Amino acid sequence: MRILIYSYNYAPEPIGIAPLMTELAEGIVNRGHEVRVVTAMPWYPAGEIIPEYKGQLFKTENINGVKVQRSYIWTRKKRSLANRIGFELSFICLSMFQALRGWRPDVILLTVPGLPVSIPATILGGIYNCPVVLNLQDILPDAAVHVGLIKNQKVIKVLKTLESFAYRHATKISVIADGFTKNIMAKGIKADKITEIPNWVDTNLIKPQAKENNYFRQENDLENKFVVLYSGNIALTQGLETVIQAAKRLQHLEPIAIAIVGESKAQARLQAYCDDHNVTNVRFLPFQPRAKLSQMLAAADVGLVIQKKNVLDFNMPSKIQVLLASGRAIIASVPSTGTAASAIRKSRGGLVTSPEDPQDLADAIAKLYHDQELTARLGEQGRVYAEQNYSFESALDKYEQLFDSVIRGSAIAPASSTTIANNT
């Protein structure tokens, strides 16, 4: 098969969708298929194009057998509606040129976020007369609206229109959790149009390792500490102030150290919050190279998953699979009826606490600190679950089957984009 992946993010971006799409593209290539990726110049999470890609309108690379076709994007560190519109328009317009340069795909895989790119993807589906699979990593605009990122009603209406357009024109929709299925079915999408394929983790790369002689502990003065680790995006859906407030309640337990690994600009805001509240047991540390990710995770005794109380069925943190595979216990400060809580309970790999409740989070951390047999048992159970449910090979099998089914369907009944829209 020839597969075109349309994604805002790709390697070398270190977090979010980029590692997932990179692993998926390279995994598909390793199975004998051809893949080209239409993406932006690397910009996330810093909010600006990284130096080696600046000053270029287009750039095409071959990375591990994948043809990566990049285009310039308008991006600024300051968040504003105008800057976001500039970003979306620049990617929509310029990425189309790259998408039209190259072989005709048998199928297009479009990742969301974000919604506006569904327009060029649908047009390309018509031009190439091929199916479009919409891969939902977040439910937009629900996520942005519920956390207060978008409040303008006109903008919300536009995004909801784009959401409907994307669902209606996709040949199939792949979702990463059952909560996503419930969400979009409530919006009128039929079950037979939806395929659930959980995000995966490379259990050969991410695996339990000893805490002794661990470079991350040694370099960051964490030896002989009970390390509680948060690593990843620091954004509105998390509310990491809850972690800092919990840390303050644990300062009497001197061996407990809270480590927050993330983007430096976001960390600066949290460091100021720590200073204002006299919190001294939180360390802010930089992202680690992917080759060192497993050792960083092994440095922890407990991994954190944090969400605000209004994040329910529109977000599934990919860090859950990674933490489970690392063999470390999880504490998830997340809504009890949400997608993340469901995944933690099924895995038996951690504790679920009330979101935005620092005392509940502090109590859970203290519980695992005082009962390290329970901590170890949760980690072991999580690792077993990850091996059985989140293997990369299993995910590749499912994507291959999905692509094959939509390609065969389009081969039996060729359709223009208009026909696809009418049938869906």
N, C-alpha and C positions, 0 to 999 in steps of 0.2 A: 504493500500500500504506500501511497504518497500522502503524507499528512502535513498540513499547514497549521501550526500553532500560532494563534494571535493573542499576544499577552503584553500588558504594559511592562512586565518585569521578567528579568532573566539574569543568569549569572553574568557578572560577578557580584550582583547584589546579594547580601548575606542572609536576609531574613524575609519572611512573608511568602508570597507566592513564587518568588524567583527560584529558590532551591527546589521547590516541588516541580515546577515546569521544566527546570534543567534536568532533574533526574528522570522525569517522564520522557522528555525528548531523547535523551541519551539511551534510556532503557529500550525505547521503541526501535532506535537505530541498531542497537545490539541484537535485536530480534530479526534484523534483515530488512526493515522497512526504510523508506526515505523520509526525512523530516527537515522542513525548513521552518524557522521561527521568525515571525515579524514582531519586533519589539522596539522599545525606546532605548536611547542611550542610557547607560546605567545612572540612576539618580536617587534611588531609595536606599536607606531612610534619611539620608542627609538633606534631601530636598534640593539638591543641585547636581548637575552632571559632573561625574568624577573627572579629574584633570586629563587623563589620557584620552578621553572621548570628547573633550570640549572643542568647539570651533569647527565641527563637522556637521554637514547636513545629512549625509548618509554614510553608513559604514557596513560592509558585509564581511563576516568572518566565518571560518570553519572551525568549530570547537567540538572536539571529540566526535567527529562525523556528522555533526548537525550544522546545517547552513543557517547562520544567524544574521538576519537582515535588520539593521538598526536605523532609526530615523531620529532627527533632532526633536526635542520637546521643549516647550516653554515652561520652565519650572523655576519657582522662587521659594526661598525658605519661609517667607511670611505667608501664613494661610489667609486667603481671602477669596471671595467669590470670583473676583476679576481674574486672579491668578489661576484659579481652578479652571475657569472657562478658557483661558489662554492655553493651559496645559492640554485640555481635552481637544480643542480645535486643532492645535498643532499636531497632536498625535493622529487624530482622525485623517487629516488632510495628507500629511507627509507619509504616514505608514501605508497608505493606499498605493503610492508609487512603488514601495518596496514589495508589497504583496503581489503586484502585477509583474514584477521582474522575477521570472523563474518558471519552473515547470508547473503545469496544471495539477492541483491537488485532487485526490480522490475524496477527501473530507477535510473540513476546516474545524479545528477545535478552538473555540473562543472562551477565554477565561474572564470571569467577572469577580472583582471589580475590573473595569468600570462599565457602566451601561452605555454611554454614547458610542463606544466602539462596535456595538451591535449593528449600527447602521452600515459602516463599510463592510463588515463581515457578511451581512445579508446581501449587499450589492455584489460582493465577490462570489457568494454562493450562486447568485444568478448568472454572473459572467462565466464562471467556471462550470456551471451546471452540476454542482456537487452539494451534498448535504452539509449542514452546519450543526455541530454539537456544541451546546452552550454548557460550560462547566461553571457551576456556582460555588465559589469559595466563601462568599458572603451574600446575604440577601440585601440588596440595595433597592430602594433607598431606606428600607426599614432601619438598618443599622445606623445610618447617619442621622435620621430623624429622631430615633429614640434616645440617642445620647446627646442630642442638642447641637450637633454639628451643623445641621441645616434647619433653619426656622422659617425662612421665607416661603410663604405658601405658594407663590407662583413657581418658585424653583422646585418645590416638592411636587407640584402638579406636573411639571415638565419631566421630572425623574420618574414619576409613576407611569407616565405615558411611555417613556423609554423602556421601563421595565416590562410593561405589557407588550410593547413592540418586540422586545428581545425574546420573550417567552413564545409569542405567537409565531414568529418567523423561524425559530429554531426547529430543526428536524427532530432532535432529541435533547433532553436536558439531563445532565449528570449532576447529582448533588452529593455532598460529602457526609450527610447525616440525616437520620429519619426526621428530625425536627424541621429540616429544610423542606422535605417532602410535604409535611403537614402545612407548612406556611404557603407554599405555592399552589397546593391543591385548594386551599381556602380562597385563592385568587382565581380559581376557575380552570386550572391546568389539570388535565386528566392523568390518572395514574400511569396509563400505558405509554405516556410520553416521557416519564421520569425513570431514570436509572440511578440507583444508589451505589456509589463507589467511594468508600472511605479513603481519606488521605492515608498515606503509608509512611513507613519509616524503614530505613535500611538497617535491619537488625544485625547485620555483619559489621557495619560501621559504628552504630550506636549500641553499646553493650555494657553490661556491668563490669566495672573495673575497681581495683582496690583504691582506698583513700590514701593509703600509705605511699610515700614517695611520689605524690601527685604534684605535678608542676604548678597547677593552678593554685593549690593550697600554699605551696612554698613561695610562689611569686607574690602572693597577695596577703601574706601573714595570716593564713587561715588554719594553720596546723593546730591541732588540739582544740579546734572549735567545732561546735554543732552548727553546720552551715545550712542555712535556708536560702535557696537560690531562686531568683526570678531572672529569666533571660528572655529578651525579645522586644517586641514593639512596646513603646510607652506612648499610649494615645488615650483618647477620650473613653474608649470602651473598657479600659482597665481600671482607672481610678487608683493608682498606686499610692496615693496618700493614705489609703486604708492600711497598706503594709507598713508605712512609716509610723502611723499611729499605734499599730500593733507592736512594732519594735520598741516604741517608748515604754509600753506596758511590760516589756520583757528585759529591761535594762538591769534589773536586779539579778537576772540569771546570766552572769558574765560570760560563760562559754558559748552562748548563742550569738551567732553573727548572721546578719541579713546581708546578702550580696545581691545587688541589682546590676545586671549586665544589659547595656543598651546604648542608644545613640547619645552622644555627649551633650547635645543641645537640650534634649529632653531631660537628661540627668541633671543638668544645671538647675532647672526649675525645681526638681525634687530635692537637690542639695540645699537650695535656699529654704525649702519647706522644713527640712531637718534642722537647719540652723535656727529658724524661727521657733521651733518647738523643742530645742535642746535635745535632739536625738543623736546619740553618739555610736550606736551599734549597727549602723547601716553603712555598707561600703558600695561605692559606685565604680564599676569596672567596665572596661571596653569590650566590644565584641571580639570574639576569638576566631582565628582562621578555622575553616571547616574541618581541616585535618586534626585540629585539637578539640573539636566539639565534644567528643566522647569523654575525653579526660576532664574537661570543664564540668560536664554533668556528673562525672564520677566524684568530683570534689565535694558535691553536695550530700547532705544527709536527707534533705527534703527539697522537692521542687514545688514551686508555687504556680498556680493558675488563678488569675484574678480577673473578675468581670464586675461591672456595675449591675445593680439590681434590675435594670430595665433591659438587659441583654438576655433574650430568651431563646427563640428558635431561629435567629438570623446570623449566628456566629458560632463557629466551632474551632477553637484554637488548635492549630496544628502542633503546638508544643505538647499537647496531651500525649500523642503517640510517641513523641521523642522522649518525654520523661518516663513513660511506661517502659520503653525499650531500654532505658539506661539502668533499670533495676533500682530506682530510688522511689521512695514513697512520695505521694503527691498530697498537697493540701490545696483544695479548690474552693476559693471564696467566690462562689458563683450562685446564680438563682437556682433554687432547688428543683424547679420544674423545667429548667432549660436543657438544651442539647448537651452542654459540657457536663453538667451534673449527671445526666443519664449515662454518658460514656464512662465517667469515673466509677459510678456504682457498678456498672456491668463488669468493669475490669477488676474490681475488688483490690485496686491498687492505691487507694488513698481515702482521705476524709473530705467530706463536703461541708463547708461552713456557710453561714449567712453572708451574702454580699454586702459590702460597705459596712461591715460590723467588725471594727478592730478588736473588740474584746473577744468575740467568738474566734477570730483568727488567732489572736494571742493564746487563747486557751488551747486550741488545737496544736499549735507549735509546742507549747509547754508539755502537752500530753505526750507527743512523740519524743520530746527531749527526755522525759522521765521514763518512758517505756520504749527503749530502743530495740527490744525484741519485736514489738509490734511494728516499729518503723521498718525493720529488716523484712518482716513477713509481708507487709504491704508491698515493698519493693519487689520481692520475689514473685508475688501474685501478679503484679503489673507486668513484669517481664514475660511471664508465661502467656498472659493475655495478648500482649503485643506480638509475640511470635505466632500465635494462633489466628489473629484477626487483622493485623496491620502489616503483613509482609508485602514487600515491594513486588515480588513475583506474582502474588495473587492479584494485586492492583493492575499490573501490566496485562495479565490474562483478561481481566474484565474490560479494560480499555480496548484491547485487541478485538474482543468479542463485540463490543459496542460499535467500533468503527466498521468492522466487517458487516454487521447487521444493517447499518444505515447505508453503506455502500451497495450492498446487495439489493436493498430496497429501492435505492435510486436507480440501480441498473435495470431492475424489473419494470419500473415505472418512471422513466426520466421526467424531470419536472423543472420548470423555470422557477425563479424565486416567487413569482406571482402564484403559481400552482401550489408551491409549498405553503405559502401563506394561507391560501384558501383551504387546504387540507388540514391545517393545524389550528 
